[in-house]
Amino acid sequence: MRTISIVVLFFLSSIFSLFIDGKEEVNEATIYFSSDSCLKINGKTNVNTFDCGFNMESFSDEIKVSYKAYNSSIKFSDATLKLPNVEFNCGGKAINKDFNKLLNTEKHPEIILRLKEISEIDDNDNSVTATVEIVICKISKTYTVPISVTGKDGLFVSGILPININDYSLEAPTKMLGMVKVSPQIEIDFSLKILKS
């Protein structure tokens, strides 16, 4: 579930289309999230579904990134986002406790997201492909994710990333003597508005 954070990385992918100048040199940009942004993890059990929303107000500071633009892609050398586990709200104290227990928050308090690369924007469907590294409990996995990019007054970046928590050696909790089981398959669902400082 830590992978929720992953969502936030995607915001970065679209903003950089604003800064591409066609030169293969290192560039820097400063961005921030609008309060209109939304990030959550969708999960399910054999009984019902649930979602854990991230507190976007915790991203009050500007974020600086370094990147290099090529003809058909942008590669990042410094685009890291840290998501505190305690900023996720799953709707109640009990499930929040389970969420933090699952992620071993006491030992590993945050999820680390690193944007590695994005493809050139396809003008036909306003989409890009992002390569993102996610670190949960010191285990790193890399994903390729399709992302939709729209908007002129800032950029709206949205998408859904499916993840298996077993890939991070996380064990889905069970309740009521094992009768209620959480699926290891979750979705990172994000809709982020990114603004340039």
C-alpha positions in Angstrom: 0.0 0.0 0.0 2.9 2.3 0.4 3.0 2.3 -3.2 0.4 4.9 -3.1 3.0 7.4 -3.1 3.9 6.3 -6.5 1.1 8.3 -7.8 2.6 11.5 -6.9 5.5 10.9 -9.2 3.4 11.1 -12.1 2.7 14.7 -11.5 6.3 15.3 -12.3 6.2 13.6 -15.6 3.8 16.0 -17.2 5.1 19.2 -15.8 8.4 18.7 -17.6 6.8 19.0 -21.0 6.6 22.7 -20.1 10.4 22.9 -19.9 11.6 20.9 -22.8 13.9 23.0 -25.0 15.3 20.3 -27.2 18.8 20.7 -25.8 20.7 17.8 -24.3 21.8 19.7 -21.2 20.8 19.5 -17.5 17.9 21.6 -16.6 16.2 22.4 -13.3 12.6 23.2 -12.6 10.6 24.1 -9.4 7.0 22.8 -9.2 4.2 22.4 -6.6 0.9 20.7 -6.2 -2.5 22.5 -6.4 -5.0 21.8 -3.7 -7.2 20.3 -6.5 -4.9 17.3 -6.5 -6.0 13.9 -5.3 -4.0 10.7 -4.6 -5.4 7.4 -3.2 -4.8 3.7 -3.0 -7.7 1.4 -3.9 -7.8 -2.0 -2.5 -10.3 -4.8 -1.9 -11.0 -7.8 0.4 -13.1 -10.9 -0.2 -15.9 -8.9 1.4 -15.7 -5.3 0.2 -13.5 -2.5 -1.2 -11.5 0.3 0.5 -9.4 3.3 -0.3 -6.7 5.2 1.5 -6.4 8.9 0.6 -3.1 10.9 0.9 -3.2 14.3 2.6 -2.1 16.6 -0.2 -1.7 19.5 2.1 1.4 17.9 3.4 3.0 18.9 0.1 3.1 22.6 1.0 6.7 23.0 -0.1 8.0 23.5 -3.6 9.7 20.5 -5.3 12.9 21.0 -7.3 13.9 18.5 -10.0 16.8 18.1 -12.4 16.4 16.6 -15.9 17.8 16.3 -19.4 15.6 16.6 -22.5 16.2 14.4 -25.5 14.3 14.2 -28.8 11.8 11.6 -27.6 12.2 11.4 -23.9 13.2 13.3 -20.7 15.6 11.6 -18.2 15.7 12.7 -14.6 18.8 12.8 -12.3 17.1 14.4 -9.3 13.3 13.9 -9.1 12.6 12.3 -5.7 9.4 12.5 -3.7 9.1 11.2 -0.1 5.6 10.2 1.1 5.1 9.9 4.9 3.0 6.8 5.6 1.2 8.6 8.4 -0.3 11.1 5.8 -2.6 8.3 4.4 -6.1 8.1 5.8 -8.0 4.9 5.1 -11.2 6.0 6.9 -10.8 4.9 10.5 -8.4 4.3 13.3 -8.4 0.5 13.0 -7.7 0.4 9.3 -5.1 3.2 9.5 -3.4 1.1 12.2 -3.4 -1.9 9.9 -2.1 0.2 7.0 0.9 1.4 9.1 1.5 -2.0 10.5 1.6 -3.4 7.0 4.2 -0.8 5.9 6.2 -1.2 9.1 5.9 2.6 9.6 8.0 2.6 12.8 11.0 1.3 11.0 10.3 2.6 7.5 8.2 5.8 7.9 8.0 6.8 4.2 7.7 5.7 0.7 10.3 7.0 -1.7 9.4 7.7 -5.4 11.9 8.5 -8.0 10.9 9.6 -11.5 13.5 8.2 -13.9 12.2 9.0 -17.4 9.2 10.0 -19.4 8.4 9.7 -23.0 7.6 12.5 -25.4 4.0 13.6 -25.1 1.7 12.1 -27.8 -0.3 15.0 -29.2 -3.0 12.7 -30.4 -4.1 11.4 -27.0 -2.2 13.7 -24.6 -0.4 10.7 -23.0 3.1 10.0 -21.9 4.8 6.9 -20.5 6.7 7.3 -17.2 9.3 5.1 -15.7 9.2 5.3 -11.9 11.2 3.7 -9.2 9.4 3.0 -5.9 11.2 2.1 -2.7 9.1 0.5 0.1 10.8 -1.0 3.2 14.1 -0.7 1.4 12.9 -2.8 -1.5 13.1 -1.0 -4.9 10.9 -1.8 -7.9 10.7 0.0 -11.3 7.4 0.4 -13.2 6.4 1.8 -16.6 3.1 3.6 -16.4 0.8 5.3 -19.0 -0.3 8.8 -17.9 -2.9 11.2 -19.2 -1.9 14.9 -19.4 -4.4 17.7 -19.9 -4.9 21.4 -19.0 -3.4 24.8 -19.8 -3.6 26.6 -16.5 -1.2 24.1 -14.9 -1.1 20.5 -15.8 -3.5 17.8 -14.8 -1.8 14.4 -14.6 -3.9 11.3 -14.0 -3.6 7.5 -14.2 -3.9 4.2 -12.4 -1.0 2.0 -11.5 -1.6 -1.6 -10.4 0.8 -3.0 -7.8 1.3 -6.2 -5.9 2.3 -5.6 -2.3 3.9 -9.1 -2.2 6.7 -7.7 -4.5 7.8 -5.7 -1.4 7.7 -8.6 0.9 4.6 -7.1 2.5 1.9 -9.5 3.8 -1.7 -8.6 3.4 -3.5 -8.6 6.7 -6.4 -10.9 7.6 -9.3 -10.3 10.0 -11.9 -12.3 11.9 -9.8 -15.5 12.2 -8.8 -15.3 8.5 -12.3 -15.0 7.1 -11.7 -11.5 5.8 -8.6 -11.4 3.5 -7.1 -8.4 1.8 -6.0 -8.9 -1.8 -2.3 -8.2 -2.5 -3.3 -6.4 -5.7 -3.9 -2.7 -5.2 -4.2 0.3 -7.4 -2.6 3.7 -7.1 -5.2 6.2 -8.4 -4.1 9.7 -8.9 -5.3 13.0 -10.4 -2.8 15.7 -9.8 -2.6 19.4 -10.8 1.0 20.6 -11.1 2.0 24.2 -11.2 5.3 25.8 -12.1 6.8 28.2 -9.6 
